[in-house]
Amino acid sequence: MQTPESLPTEIDLSRPSAARVYDYFLGGAHNFEIDRQLAEQIAAMTPNLAATMRSGREFLRRAVRVLLDAGIDQFLDIGSGIPTVGNVHEVAQAANPDARIVYVDIDPVAVAHSHELLAGNDRATAVLADLREPKLILDHAAASGLIDFDRPLGILLAGVVHFVPDADRPADILATLRAAAAPGSYLVISHSTFEDQPQEMLDAQRLSARTATEITLRSRAEITGFFGDWTILEPGVVHMPLWRPDSPSDVDEHPERFGAFGGVARHDRAAG
């Protein structure tokens, strides 16, 4: 694990990082005291939050496996966070050693740790970029030599679009990403919601304002709109544990308690 002294000087350790807080909840080692303090405050308000984070990661793994079964062998994972067990390249390359992955994150610490993890893996890389600049992300992905936008790919937006406020026009951002994808591509989204949530969960979400990336909670209808005119796969945009669970026993009695919807869509038409 890196120490604060070994990190790039431009990294601001005076405020918590959403990526490092997420890493803490997943049991990772790439976080600092200021991140742990915020995480523990949030956990005190919502004791099941770590389970929620794990549910999001499990949804992503299931979605990646579905895309692999559909023949997808290249992935653009935007908002990938800090590498933890079960990352996209591990899942994808276990099934297809030739699978290629470009991770994108706004947090320099997340990207720095990704570079460490991916050393020696010539089919995966990480770039520093902001989802609010989708054209730059597309340029970086193309320049990496790992993503061919003339072929189908998987665009993964797991737990990241809710960090884009309405003022930054997330629907336009998603439209730009969809327009760059070839027919046969897939889009994966998980997104926090206010629907079916108790007040303590909403209060905990507001603590995200203390990080550089505040969360905007949205409705199922708003999240569904991010898929545009792509074909949404069954079972639709649903609470994450309900999206193609590995077994019925994996579904919680109250899947809404995890506070997020997930869905996957396929590009079936020539227009994005």
Short mmCIF file of the C-alpha atoms (twelve columns), coordinates in Angstrom:
data_MODEL
# 
_entry.id   MODEL 
# 
loop_
_atom_site.group_PDB 
_atom_site.id 
_atom_site.type_symbol 
_atom_site.label_atom_id 
_atom_site.label_alt_id 
_atom_site.label_comp_id 
_atom_site.label_asym_id 
_atom_site.label_seq_id 
_atom_site.Cartn_x 
_atom_site.Cartn_y 
_atom_site.Cartn_z 
_atom_site.pdbx_PDB_model_num 
ATOM 1   C CA . MET A 1   0.000   0.000   0.000   1 
ATOM 2   C CA . GLN A 2   1.180   3.490   -0.804  1 
ATOM 3   C CA . THR A 3   1.764   5.992   1.980   1 
ATOM 4   C CA . PRO A 4   0.707   9.663   1.757   1 
ATOM 5   C CA . GLU A 5   4.360   10.588  1.231   1 
ATOM 6   C CA . SER A 6   4.609   8.404   -1.867  1 
ATOM 7   C CA . LEU A 7   1.494   9.776   -3.559  1 
ATOM 8   C CA . PRO A 8   1.526   12.460  -6.253  1 
ATOM 9   C CA . THR A 9   1.686   15.940  -4.733  1 
ATOM 10  C CA . GLU A 10  -1.499  17.090  -6.499  1 
ATOM 11  C CA . ILE A 11  -3.643  14.648  -4.511  1 
ATOM 12  C CA . ASP A 12  -5.671  16.496  -1.866  1 
ATOM 13  C CA . LEU A 13  -5.594  14.506  1.370   1 
ATOM 14  C CA . SER A 14  -7.338  17.264  3.333   1 
ATOM 15  C CA . ARG A 15  -10.783 16.003  2.351   1 
ATOM 16  C CA . PRO A 16  -12.184 12.508  1.916   1 
ATOM 17  C CA . SER A 17  -12.346 10.846  -1.484  1 
ATOM 18  C CA . ALA A 18  -15.465 9.007   -2.641  1 
ATOM 19  C CA . ALA A 19  -13.287 6.349   -4.299  1 
ATOM 20  C CA . ARG A 20  -11.290 5.777   -1.112  1 
ATOM 21  C CA . VAL A 21  -14.439 5.680   1.051   1 
ATOM 22  C CA . TYR A 22  -15.829 3.065   -1.336  1 
ATOM 23  C CA . ASP A 23  -12.577 1.118   -1.103  1 
ATOM 24  C CA . TYR A 24  -12.849 1.162   2.700   1 
ATOM 25  C CA . PHE A 25  -16.388 -0.238  2.631   1 
ATOM 26  C CA . LEU A 26  -15.274 -3.035  0.299   1 
ATOM 27  C CA . GLY A 27  -12.489 -3.979  2.692   1 
ATOM 28  C CA . GLY A 28  -9.676  -2.507  0.611   1 
ATOM 29  C CA . ALA A 29  -6.417  -1.063  1.903   1 
ATOM 30  C CA . HIS A 30  -6.143  2.039   -0.278  1 
ATOM 31  C CA . ASN A 31  -7.713  4.631   2.018   1 
ATOM 32  C CA . PHE A 32  -6.607  7.106   4.664   1 
ATOM 33  C CA . GLU A 33  -7.777  8.252   8.085   1 
ATOM 34  C CA . ILE A 34  -9.891  11.097  6.721   1 
ATOM 35  C CA . ASP A 35  -11.712 8.635   4.453   1 
ATOM 36  C CA . ARG A 36  -12.256 6.159   7.285   1 
ATOM 37  C CA . GLN A 37  -13.687 8.862   9.540   1 
ATOM 38  C CA . LEU A 38  -16.332 9.790   6.969   1 
ATOM 39  C CA . ALA A 39  -17.036 6.139   6.198   1 
ATOM 40  C CA . GLU A 40  -17.607 5.384   9.874   1 
ATOM 41  C CA . GLN A 41  -19.956 8.359   10.217  1 
ATOM 42  C CA . ILE A 42  -21.971 7.116   7.267   1 
ATOM 43  C CA . ALA A 43  -21.926 3.539   8.554   1 
ATOM 44  C CA . ALA A 44  -23.234 4.696   11.950  1 
ATOM 45  C CA . MET A 45  -26.287 6.113   10.169  1 
ATOM 46  C CA . THR A 46  -26.706 3.199   7.745   1 
ATOM 47  C CA . PRO A 47  -25.254 -0.027  9.188   1 
ATOM 48  C CA . ASN A 48  -25.969 -1.982  5.977   1 
ATOM 49  C CA . LEU A 49  -23.973 0.357   3.741   1 
ATOM 50  C CA . ALA A 50  -21.013 -1.996  3.365   1 
ATOM 51  C CA . ALA A 51  -23.460 -4.658  2.194   1 
ATOM 52  C CA . THR A 52  -24.863 -2.125  -0.253  1 
ATOM 53  C CA . MET A 53  -21.400 -1.507  -1.691  1 
ATOM 54  C CA . ARG A 54  -20.825 -5.240  -2.047  1 
ATOM 55  C CA . SER A 55  -24.210 -5.624  -3.734  1 
ATOM 56  C CA . GLY A 56  -23.150 -3.039  -6.299  1 
ATOM 57  C CA . ARG A 57  -19.915 -4.870  -6.995  1 
ATOM 58  C CA . GLU A 58  -21.780 -8.186  -7.316  1 
ATOM 59  C CA . PHE A 59  -24.221 -6.604  -9.786  1 
ATOM 60  C CA . LEU A 60  -21.295 -5.393  -11.882 1 
ATOM 61  C CA . ARG A 61  -19.664 -8.827  -11.926 1 
ATOM 62  C CA . ARG A 62  -22.930 -10.486 -13.032 1 
ATOM 63  C CA . ALA A 63  -23.394 -7.887  -15.766 1 
ATOM 64  C CA . VAL A 64  -19.841 -8.358  -17.045 1 
ATOM 65  C CA . ARG A 65  -20.384 -12.116 -17.247 1 
ATOM 66  C CA . VAL A 66  -23.565 -11.549 -19.293 1 
ATOM 67  C CA . LEU A 67  -21.641 -9.303  -21.679 1 
ATOM 68  C CA . LEU A 68  -18.863 -11.878 -21.986 1 
ATOM 69  C CA . ASP A 69  -21.448 -14.538 -22.854 1 
ATOM 70  C CA . ALA A 70  -22.739 -12.172 -25.558 1 
ATOM 71  C CA . GLY A 71  -19.269 -12.032 -27.098 1 
ATOM 72  C CA . ILE A 72  -18.068 -8.695  -25.711 1 
ATOM 73  C CA . ASP A 73  -14.282 -8.678  -25.321 1 
ATOM 74  C CA . GLN A 74  -13.554 -4.986  -24.667 1 
ATOM 75  C CA . PHE A 75  -14.746 -2.888  -21.750 1 
ATOM 76  C CA . LEU A 76  -14.673 0.811   -20.907 1 
ATOM 77  C CA . ASP A 77  -15.174 1.027   -17.129 1 
ATOM 78  C CA . ILE A 78  -15.868 4.651   -16.193 1 
ATOM 79  C CA . GLY A 79  -15.765 5.547   -12.515 1 
ATOM 80  C CA . SER A 80  -13.905 2.341   -11.772 1 
ATOM 81  C CA . GLY A 81  -12.586 3.474   -8.382  1 
ATOM 82  C CA . ILE A 82  -9.686  1.853   -6.576  1 
ATOM 83  C CA . PRO A 83  -8.904  -1.759  -7.546  1 
ATOM 84  C CA . THR A 84  -10.332 -4.343  -5.168  1 
ATOM 85  C CA . VAL A 85  -10.951 -8.075  -5.428  1 
ATOM 86  C CA . GLY A 86  -13.215 -9.016  -8.323  1 
ATOM 87  C CA . ASN A 87  -12.447 -6.093  -10.608 1 
ATOM 88  C CA . VAL A 88  -13.602 -6.080  -14.213 1 
ATOM 89  C CA . HIS A 89  -10.299 -7.214  -15.710 1 
ATOM 90  C CA . GLU A 90  -10.139 -10.168 -13.299 1 
ATOM 91  C CA . VAL A 91  -13.655 -11.316 -14.210 1 
ATOM 92  C CA . ALA A 92  -13.259 -10.667 -17.930 1 
ATOM 93  C CA . GLN A 93  -9.770  -12.093 -18.409 1 
ATOM 94  C CA . ALA A 94  -10.572 -15.189 -16.365 1 
ATOM 95  C CA . ALA A 95  -13.194 -16.009 -19.016 1 
ATOM 96  C CA . ASN A 96  -11.306 -14.562 -21.993 1 
ATOM 97  C CA . PRO A 97  -7.579  -13.900 -21.546 1 
ATOM 98  C CA . ASP A 98  -7.665  -11.625 -24.597 1 
ATOM 99  C CA . ALA A 99  -10.313 -9.319  -23.117 1 
ATOM 100 C CA . ARG A 100 -9.242  -5.680  -22.995 1 
ATOM 101 C CA . ILE A 101 -10.200 -3.158  -20.337 1 
ATOM 102 C CA . VAL A 102 -9.725  0.583   -19.962 1 
ATOM 103 C CA . TYR A 103 -10.467 1.885   -16.484 1 
ATOM 104 C CA . VAL A 104 -11.350 5.564   -16.057 1 
ATOM 105 C CA . ASP A 105 -11.544 7.482   -12.797 1 
ATOM 106 C CA . ILE A 106 -11.451 11.086  -11.607 1 
ATOM 107 C CA . ASP A 107 -9.443  10.275  -8.470  1 
ATOM 108 C CA . PRO A 108 -5.636  10.345  -8.940  1 
ATOM 109 C CA . VAL A 109 -5.236  7.872   -6.058  1 
ATOM 110 C CA . ALA A 110 -7.563  5.393   -7.768  1 
ATOM 111 C CA . VAL A 111 -5.652  5.701   -11.027 1 
ATOM 112 C CA . ALA A 112 -2.267  5.420   -9.300  1 
ATOM 113 C CA . HIS A 113 -3.299  2.209   -7.558  1 
ATOM 114 C CA . SER A 114 -4.789  0.886   -10.806 1 
ATOM 115 C CA . HIS A 115 -1.442  1.369   -12.525 1 
ATOM 116 C CA . GLU A 116 0.236   -0.580  -9.723  1 
ATOM 117 C CA . LEU A 117 -2.251  -3.431  -9.984  1 
ATOM 118 C CA . LEU A 118 -2.118  -3.579  -13.783 1 
ATOM 119 C CA . ALA A 119 1.673   -3.555  -14.117 1 
ATOM 120 C CA . GLY A 120 2.577   -6.276  -16.600 1 
ATOM 121 C CA . ASN A 121 -0.984  -6.600  -17.932 1 
ATOM 122 C CA . ASP A 122 -0.789  -5.301  -21.495 1 
ATOM 123 C CA . ARG A 123 -4.519  -5.729  -22.065 1 
ATOM 124 C CA . ALA A 124 -5.662  -3.355  -19.320 1 
ATOM 125 C CA . THR A 125 -4.860  0.209   -18.360 1 
ATOM 126 C CA . ALA A 126 -6.242  3.135   -16.365 1 
ATOM 127 C CA . VAL A 127 -6.639  6.785   -17.303 1 
ATOM 128 C CA . LEU A 128 -7.395  9.881   -15.267 1 
ATOM 129 C CA . ALA A 129 -10.511 11.600  -16.607 1 
ATOM 130 C CA . ASP A 130 -13.851 13.087  -15.575 1 
ATOM 131 C CA . LEU A 131 -17.166 11.573  -16.699 1 
ATOM 132 C CA . ARG A 132 -18.329 15.124  -17.386 1 
ATOM 133 C CA . GLU A 133 -15.847 15.205  -20.282 1 
ATOM 134 C CA . PRO A 134 -17.011 12.179  -22.277 1 
ATOM 135 C CA . LYS A 135 -15.233 13.141  -25.501 1 
ATOM 136 C CA . LEU A 136 -11.916 13.243  -23.635 1 
ATOM 137 C CA . ILE A 137 -12.640 9.802   -22.192 1 
ATOM 138 C CA . LEU A 138 -13.364 8.451   -25.659 1 
ATOM 139 C CA . ASP A 139 -10.146 9.972   -26.991 1 
ATOM 140 C CA . HIS A 140 -8.120  8.448   -24.144 1 
ATOM 141 C CA . ALA A 141 -9.727  5.047   -24.697 1 
ATOM 142 C CA . ALA A 142 -8.976  5.108   -28.416 1 
ATOM 143 C CA . ALA A 143 -5.407  6.327   -27.829 1 
ATOM 144 C CA . SER A 144 -4.761  3.428   -25.445 1 
ATOM 145 C CA . GLY A 145 -4.959  1.031   -28.380 1 
ATOM 146 C CA . LEU A 146 -7.158  -1.271  -26.310 1 
ATOM 147 C CA . ILE A 147 -10.602 -0.070  -27.409 1 
ATOM 148 C CA . ASP A 148 -11.807 -0.284  -31.016 1 
ATOM 149 C CA . PHE A 149 -14.976 1.774   -31.331 1 
ATOM 150 C CA . ASP A 150 -15.792 0.109   -34.660 1 
ATOM 151 C CA . ARG A 151 -16.478 -3.096  -32.740 1 
ATOM 152 C CA . PRO A 152 -19.042 -3.802  -29.984 1 
ATOM 153 C CA . LEU A 153 -17.910 -2.946  -26.472 1 
ATOM 154 C CA . GLY A 154 -19.241 -2.829  -22.951 1 
ATOM 155 C CA . ILE A 155 -19.565 0.630   -21.402 1 
ATOM 156 C CA . LEU A 156 -19.704 0.249   -17.629 1 
ATOM 157 C CA . LEU A 157 -21.051 3.030   -15.409 1 
ATOM 158 C CA . ALA A 158 -21.379 1.299   -12.063 1 
ATOM 159 C CA . GLY A 159 -22.138 3.705   -9.237  1 
ATOM 160 C CA . VAL A 160 -20.795 6.805   -10.998 1 
ATOM 161 C CA . VAL A 161 -23.571 8.699   -12.834 1 
ATOM 162 C CA . HIS A 162 -25.083 9.712   -9.498  1 
ATOM 163 C CA . PHE A 163 -21.951 11.825  -8.947  1 
ATOM 164 C CA . VAL A 164 -22.933 14.014  -11.907 1 
ATOM 165 C CA . PRO A 165 -25.356 16.794  -10.859 1 
ATOM 166 C CA . ASP A 166 -28.281 17.751  -13.054 1 
ATOM 167 C CA . ALA A 167 -26.551 21.051  -13.866 1 
ATOM 168 C CA . ASP A 168 -23.863 19.076  -15.737 1 
ATOM 169 C CA . ARG A 169 -26.472 17.473  -18.029 1 
ATOM 170 C CA . PRO A 170 -25.868 13.757  -17.396 1 
ATOM 171 C CA . ALA A 171 -28.330 12.772  -20.126 1 
ATOM 172 C CA . ASP A 172 -26.176 14.567  -22.706 1 
ATOM 173 C CA . ILE A 173 -23.061 12.856  -21.348 1 
ATOM 174 C CA . LEU A 174 -24.679 9.446   -21.727 1 
ATOM 175 C CA . ALA A 175 -25.866 10.313  -25.217 1 
ATOM 176 C CA . THR A 176 -22.283 11.144  -26.219 1 
ATOM 177 C CA . LEU A 177 -21.031 7.801   -24.917 1 
ATOM 178 C CA . ARG A 178 -23.829 5.867   -26.610 1 
ATOM 179 C CA . ALA A 179 -23.230 7.630   -29.921 1 
ATOM 180 C CA . ALA A 180 -19.602 6.459   -29.946 1 
ATOM 181 C CA . ALA A 181 -20.500 2.779   -29.557 1 
ATOM 182 C CA . ALA A 182 -20.951 0.355   -32.429 1 
ATOM 183 C CA . PRO A 183 -24.159 -1.667  -32.807 1 
ATOM 184 C CA . GLY A 184 -24.007 -4.725  -30.592 1 
ATOM 185 C CA . SER A 185 -22.494 -2.742  -27.723 1 
ATOM 186 C CA . TYR A 186 -23.871 -2.830  -24.191 1 
ATOM 187 C CA . LEU A 187 -24.346 -0.203  -21.487 1 
ATOM 188 C CA . VAL A 188 -24.329 -1.125  -17.791 1 
ATOM 189 C CA . ILE A 189 -25.576 1.380   -15.188 1 
ATOM 190 C CA . SER A 190 -26.120 1.216   -11.445 1 
ATOM 191 C CA . HIS A 191 -27.315 4.376   -9.737  1 
ATOM 192 C CA . SER A 192 -28.413 5.409   -6.239  1 
ATOM 193 C CA . THR A 193 -32.057 6.300   -5.744  1 
ATOM 194 C CA . PHE A 194 -34.378 8.002   -3.288  1 
ATOM 195 C CA . GLU A 195 -37.230 5.631   -4.153  1 
ATOM 196 C CA . ASP A 196 -38.237 3.188   -1.411  1 
ATOM 197 C CA . GLN A 197 -35.554 4.575   0.908   1 
ATOM 198 C CA . PRO A 198 -35.852 5.320   4.643   1 
ATOM 199 C CA . GLN A 199 -34.952 8.799   5.861   1 
ATOM 200 C CA . GLU A 200 -31.722 7.629   7.500   1 
ATOM 201 C CA . MET A 201 -30.433 6.402   4.122   1 
ATOM 202 C CA . LEU A 202 -31.231 9.756   2.534   1 
ATOM 203 C CA . ASP A 203 -29.481 11.560  5.388   1 
ATOM 204 C CA . ALA A 204 -26.393 9.390   4.953   1 
ATOM 205 C CA . GLN A 205 -26.313 10.089  1.239   1 
ATOM 206 C CA . ARG A 206 -26.190 13.807  2.002   1 
ATOM 207 C CA . LEU A 207 -22.880 13.280  3.801   1 
ATOM 208 C CA . SER A 208 -21.400 12.742  0.353   1 
ATOM 209 C CA . ALA A 209 -21.416 16.532  0.053   1 
ATOM 210 C CA . ARG A 210 -18.263 16.435  2.184   1 
ATOM 211 C CA . THR A 211 -16.369 14.743  -0.645  1 
ATOM 212 C CA . ALA A 212 -15.444 16.337  -3.949  1 
ATOM 213 C CA . THR A 213 -18.165 14.239  -5.607  1 
ATOM 214 C CA . GLU A 214 -21.605 14.765  -4.089  1 
ATOM 215 C CA . ILE A 215 -24.320 12.218  -4.874  1 
ATOM 216 C CA . THR A 216 -27.525 13.115  -6.733  1 
ATOM 217 C CA . LEU A 217 -30.273 10.585  -6.017  1 
ATOM 218 C CA . ARG A 218 -32.610 9.904   -8.953  1 
ATOM 219 C CA . SER A 219 -35.800 7.997   -9.715  1 
ATOM 220 C CA . ARG A 220 -36.084 4.728   -11.618 1 
ATOM 221 C CA . ALA A 221 -37.588 6.663   -14.548 1 
ATOM 222 C CA . GLU A 222 -34.657 9.087   -14.652 1 
ATOM 223 C CA . ILE A 223 -32.124 6.255   -14.490 1 
ATOM 224 C CA . THR A 224 -33.964 4.339   -17.214 1 
ATOM 225 C CA . GLY A 225 -33.755 7.436   -19.411 1 
ATOM 226 C CA . PHE A 226 -29.949 7.233   -19.384 1 
ATOM 227 C CA . PHE A 227 -30.171 4.133   -21.602 1 
ATOM 228 C CA . GLY A 228 -31.751 6.224   -24.380 1 
ATOM 229 C CA . ASP A 229 -33.277 4.145   -27.157 1 
ATOM 230 C CA . TRP A 230 -31.119 1.088   -26.522 1 
ATOM 231 C CA . THR A 231 -32.903 -2.184  -25.771 1 
ATOM 232 C CA . ILE A 232 -33.039 -2.820  -22.031 1 
ATOM 233 C CA . LEU A 233 -32.384 -6.443  -21.114 1 
ATOM 234 C CA . GLU A 234 -34.688 -8.381  -18.810 1 
ATOM 235 C CA . PRO A 235 -35.533 -7.967  -15.977 1 
ATOM 236 C CA . GLY A 236 -35.295 -4.233  -16.695 1 
ATOM 237 C CA . VAL A 237 -34.031 -1.494  -14.402 1 
ATOM 238 C CA . VAL A 238 -34.488 -3.041  -10.970 1 
ATOM 239 C CA . HIS A 239 -33.062 -2.999  -7.468  1 
ATOM 240 C CA . MET A 240 -29.563 -4.411  -7.902  1 
ATOM 241 C CA . PRO A 241 -30.008 -7.808  -6.181  1 
ATOM 242 C CA . LEU A 242 -32.962 -8.516  -8.507  1 
ATOM 243 C CA . TRP A 243 -30.869 -8.224  -11.679 1 
ATOM 244 C CA . ARG A 244 -30.193 -11.817 -12.764 1 
ATOM 245 C CA . PRO A 245 -29.102 -13.204 -9.388  1 
ATOM 246 C CA . ASP A 246 -26.893 -16.276 -9.476  1 
ATOM 247 C CA . SER A 247 -29.483 -18.106 -7.392  1 
ATOM 248 C CA . PRO A 248 -32.827 -17.242 -5.730  1 
ATOM 249 C CA . SER A 249 -31.139 -17.481 -2.339  1 
ATOM 250 C CA . ASP A 250 -28.958 -14.501 -3.268  1 
ATOM 251 C CA . VAL A 251 -31.970 -12.173 -3.294  1 
ATOM 252 C CA . ASP A 252 -32.500 -10.288 -0.049  1 
ATOM 253 C CA . GLU A 253 -36.017 -10.170 1.413   1 
ATOM 254 C CA . HIS A 254 -35.867 -6.397  0.993   1 
ATOM 255 C CA . PRO A 255 -33.744 -5.707  -2.095  1 
ATOM 256 C CA . GLU A 256 -34.794 -2.069  -2.019  1 
ATOM 257 C CA . ARG A 257 -32.724 -1.558  1.133   1 
ATOM 258 C CA . PHE A 258 -29.565 -1.437  -0.968  1 
ATOM 259 C CA . GLY A 259 -30.671 1.926   -2.319  1 
ATOM 260 C CA . ALA A 260 -29.803 1.608   -5.994  1 
ATOM 261 C CA . PHE A 261 -31.185 0.441   -9.320  1 
ATOM 262 C CA . GLY A 262 -29.213 -1.478  -11.926 1 
ATOM 263 C CA . GLY A 263 -29.793 -2.282  -15.560 1 
ATOM 264 C CA . VAL A 264 -28.159 -3.336  -18.824 1 
ATOM 265 C CA . ALA A 265 -29.068 -2.269  -22.363 1 
ATOM 266 C CA . ARG A 266 -27.967 -3.326  -25.855 1 
ATOM 267 C CA . HIS A 267 -27.406 -1.122  -28.902 1 
ATOM 268 C CA . ASP A 268 -29.574 -2.689  -31.580 1 
ATOM 269 C CA . ARG A 269 -29.762 0.214   -34.025 1 
ATOM 270 C CA . ALA A 270 -27.283 2.010   -36.215 1 
ATOM 271 C CA . ALA A 271 -28.008 5.384   -34.570 1 
ATOM 272 C CA . GLY A 272 -26.736 6.040   -31.048 1 
# 
